[in-house]
Amino acid sequence: MGGMESHARTSQELRQRMFEVTLALYRVTEEFRTSDMLSSRLRAKANEIFEATIEYGLSGDPEREADVIGRKIETLKGYLDIGQTLRTARPINFAVLNREYERIGEMIE
């Protein structure tokens, strides 16, 4: 398989995974019992990561883009830690979201 085909397949896989994890985050934050502010912060950061992932590779500087996405993922994971500590949803939900965002980070490295 050529480089372009491989990149297109990886890019499509990344977009699909990003779409699915963003939807999952929205579902989890719907369950939040106490913190509307935390929910909106998580959703906003997830949207930023979603946008950056969809645009990944378009600027001509994929290393910089990967760094930006990685930093955004780390911030989002910090918010997830806060949510888990506050017990705003079931712990398994946070574990799954953390794992999926880790995988996305690995895909763009």
N, C-alpha and C positions, 0 to 999 in steps of 0.2 A: 504494500500500500504506500502511495506517495505521501510526501510531507503535507501537501495541501489537503488531501483526503483525510489523513490522520488528524490534522488540526480541526477540520470541519466536524469530524465525528466526535472528538473530544469537546469541542465547543458546544455542540448540540447536547451532549451528555451533561456538561456543566450547566447549561441553561435549564435542562429538564430537572436536574437535581436541585438547582437553586429555586426553581418554581415550586417544587414540592415542599422544600424545607420552609419557604416563605409562607405557603399556605398552612403548614403545620404550626408555625409560630403564631399565625393569626388565630388558629383554633385554640391553641393553648392560652393565649392572652384573653380570649373570650371567657375563659374559666376563672380569671383572676377575681378574687372576692373582695380585695381591699384597695389595690393600688392602680387607679386609673392613670396616674402620672407615669408609673413604671411601664404599664401596658403601652402607652403612647410612645415612650422612649424606645422600647423594644421594637415596636412596629416601625418607627421612623428609621432606626438603625438597620433593621432588616430590609427596608425599602432602599436605603443607600447601598447596601451590599448587593441587593438584587440588581439595581441599576448599574453598578460598577461591574458586576459579573457579566451582564448582558453586553456591556460596552467593551469588555476585556479584549485586548488585542487590536483595537481600532485606532489607538493613538500613535502606534509606532514605537511605544516604549513599554513593552509588556512587563519588564522588571519593576518599573515604577508603579504600574497599575497593580501588580501582584502585591507589592508592599502596601499600597493603600488599602486594598481589599483585606489583607492580613491584619492590618491595624484595626479596621472597622470590625472584623470578626472578633478580635480580642476585646474590643469595647463591648460588643453585644454579649459576649460570654460573661463579662463582668456584670452586666445587667441581669443575665440569667442567674448568676450566683446570688444576686440580691433577691430576686424573685423566689429562688429556692429557699433561702434563709428565712424569708417572710412567710413561706408556705402558702404562696398565692395560688399554686396548682400542685398536682401530684408530682413527687420527686422524679418518677420515671420519665415524665414529659421533659423535664429539664435535662436529664441524662441523654435522652434521644436527641434533643436539639443541639446540645453541646457536641455530641458525637458527629452529627451531620454537618455542623459548621466546621468542625475539625477536618472532615473529609473534603469539604469544598476548598478549604485552605490548602490542603495537600494537592488537590487537583490543579491549582493555579501556580504552585511553586515551580 
